[in-house]
Amino acid sequence: MPTTILRTSLTALVAVWLGSVVCTAATAQQTTGVGTCDTFLTQYETCIADKVPSEHQAQFKATLYSMRNAVVPLSQNPQTRDNLDGVCRQMAAVVKQQTSAIGCAW
């Protein structure tokens, strides 16, 4: 059963992430308590603020907030928390590749 919950949660996370669903309830102060995730989310937020042209920042911020809204609840669930390190490493790898052209420092 935990594998099914994890698979469902990860599928939902990827769907939210790829779909860039706007979830405005997230704030920059929300943390996961998982170092890899918190570091990634903070670095992505800095990348957006420092490197993304202002006319595109809203779209990038919506993606960031969606990611944060998906990851924070997963971090609060003992059945999914242990796997978040790997999930956030994968998300970070993709985002790093996508933002390298605009000069984000990771």
Sine and cosine of phi, psi and omega as CSV:
sin_phi,cos_phi,sin_psi,cos_psi,sin_omega,cos_omega
0.00,0.00,-0.69,0.72,0.03,-1.00
-0.85,0.53,-0.56,0.83,0.03,-1.00
-0.90,0.44,-0.65,0.76,0.03,-1.00
-0.90,0.43,-0.69,0.73,0.02,-1.00
-0.89,0.46,-0.71,0.70,0.00,-1.00
-0.88,0.47,-0.72,0.69,-0.01,-1.00
-0.86,0.50,-0.70,0.72,0.01,-1.00
-0.90,0.43,-0.69,0.73,0.00,-1.00
-0.91,0.42,-0.69,0.73,0.01,-1.00
-0.92,0.39,-0.61,0.79,0.06,-1.00
-0.88,0.47,-0.68,0.73,0.03,-1.00
-0.90,0.44,-0.66,0.75,0.01,-1.00
-0.87,0.49,-0.74,0.67,-0.01,-1.00
-0.90,0.43,-0.65,0.76,0.01,-1.00
-0.88,0.47,-0.69,0.73,0.02,-1.00
-0.91,0.41,-0.70,0.72,-0.04,-1.00
-0.89,0.46,-0.78,0.63,-0.04,-1.00
-0.94,0.35,-0.52,0.86,-0.03,-1.00
-0.99,0.14,-0.20,0.98,-0.02,-1.00
0.77,0.64,0.74,0.67,0.02,-1.00
-0.93,0.37,0.72,-0.69,-0.02,-1.00
-0.99,0.16,0.89,-0.46,0.05,-1.00
-0.81,-0.59,0.99,-0.14,-0.13,-0.99
-0.99,0.14,-0.05,1.00,-0.02,-1.00
-0.95,0.30,-0.35,0.94,-0.02,-1.00
-0.96,0.27,0.56,-0.83,0.09,-1.00
-0.79,-0.61,0.28,-0.96,-0.02,-1.00
-0.90,0.43,-0.33,0.94,-0.04,-1.00
-0.98,0.19,-0.29,0.96,0.00,-1.00
-0.94,0.35,0.76,-0.65,0.05,-1.00
-0.81,-0.59,0.31,-0.95,-0.01,-1.00
-0.99,-0.10,-0.41,0.91,-0.13,-0.99
0.99,0.13,0.00,1.00,0.07,-1.00
-0.96,-0.26,0.92,-0.39,-0.13,-0.99
-0.78,0.63,-0.72,0.69,-0.02,-1.00
-0.86,0.50,-0.69,0.73,-0.02,-1.00
-0.93,0.37,-0.73,0.68,-0.03,-1.00
-0.90,0.44,-0.65,0.76,0.04,-1.00
-0.90,0.44,-0.73,0.68,0.01,-1.00
-0.86,0.52,-0.76,0.65,-0.05,-1.00
-0.89,0.46,-0.64,0.77,0.03,-1.00
-0.92,0.38,-0.68,0.73,0.02,-1.00
-0.91,0.42,-0.62,0.79,0.02,-1.00
-0.92,0.40,-0.65,0.76,0.04,-1.00
-0.88,0.48,-0.67,0.74,0.04,-1.00
-0.91,0.42,-0.67,0.74,0.05,-1.00
-0.84,0.55,-0.73,0.69,-0.01,-1.00
-0.88,0.48,-0.75,0.67,-0.05,-1.00
-0.91,0.42,-0.61,0.79,-0.11,-0.99
-1.00,-0.02,-0.48,0.88,-0.19,-0.98
-0.85,-0.53,-0.42,0.91,-0.06,-1.00
-0.99,0.15,0.78,-0.63,0.04,-1.00
-0.84,0.55,0.59,-0.81,-0.11,-0.99
-0.82,0.58,-0.57,0.82,-0.02,-1.00
-0.94,0.34,-0.20,0.98,0.02,-1.00
-0.92,-0.39,-0.07,1.00,-0.08,-1.00
-0.89,0.45,-0.60,0.80,-0.03,-1.00
-0.86,0.51,-0.67,0.74,0.01,-1.00
-0.90,0.43,-0.71,0.70,0.01,-1.00
-0.91,0.41,-0.65,0.76,0.02,-1.00
-0.91,0.42,-0.61,0.79,0.05,-1.00
-0.88,0.47,-0.64,0.76,0.05,-1.00
-0.91,0.42,-0.71,0.70,0.03,-1.00
-0.86,0.51,-0.73,0.69,-0.01,-1.00
-0.90,0.43,-0.60,0.80,0.05,-1.00
-0.90,0.43,-0.69,0.72,0.04,-1.00
-0.87,0.50,-0.74,0.67,-0.02,-1.00
-0.89,0.46,-0.68,0.73,0.00,-1.00
-0.91,0.42,-0.47,0.88,0.03,-1.00
-0.99,0.16,-0.63,0.77,-0.11,-0.99
-0.98,0.19,-0.63,0.77,-0.06,-1.00
-0.85,0.53,-0.76,0.65,0.03,-1.00
-0.89,0.46,-0.58,0.81,0.04,-1.00
-0.90,0.43,-0.53,0.85,0.01,-1.00
-0.95,0.31,-0.34,0.94,-0.01,-1.00
-1.00,-0.02,-0.09,1.00,0.00,-1.00
-0.98,-0.21,0.89,-0.45,-0.03,-1.00
-0.85,0.52,-0.44,0.90,-0.02,-1.00
-0.97,0.23,-0.33,0.94,-0.02,-1.00
-0.90,-0.44,-0.33,0.94,-0.09,-1.00
-0.84,0.55,-0.69,0.72,-0.08,-1.00
-0.89,0.46,-0.36,0.93,-0.03,-1.00
-0.99,-0.10,-0.07,1.00,-0.07,-1.00
-0.92,0.38,-0.51,0.86,0.02,-1.00
-0.82,0.57,-0.77,0.64,0.01,-1.00
-0.90,0.43,-0.64,0.76,0.02,-1.00
-0.88,0.47,-0.72,0.70,-0.02,-1.00
-0.93,0.36,-0.56,0.83,0.08,-1.00
-0.88,0.47,-0.65,0.76,0.02,-1.00
-0.92,0.38,-0.70,0.72,0.03,-1.00
-0.88,0.48,-0.69,0.72,-0.02,-1.00
-0.88,0.47,-0.65,0.76,0.00,-1.00
-0.87,0.48,-0.68,0.74,0.00,-1.00
-0.92,0.39,-0.73,0.68,-0.03,-1.00
-0.91,0.41,-0.63,0.77,0.04,-1.00
-0.86,0.51,-0.69,0.72,0.01,-1.00
-0.90,0.44,-0.68,0.74,-0.04,-1.00
-0.94,0.34,-0.47,0.88,-0.07,-1.00
-0.97,-0.23,0.01,1.00,-0.03,-1.00
-0.89,0.46,-0.55,0.84,-0.03,-1.00
-0.91,0.41,-0.41,0.91,0.01,-1.00
-0.99,-0.12,0.04,1.00,0.15,-0.99
1.00,0.05,0.43,0.90,0.05,-1.00
-0.94,0.35,0.69,-0.73,0.01,-1.00
-1.00,-0.09,0.85,-0.53,0.01,-1.00
-0.91,-0.41,0.00,0.00,0.00,0.00
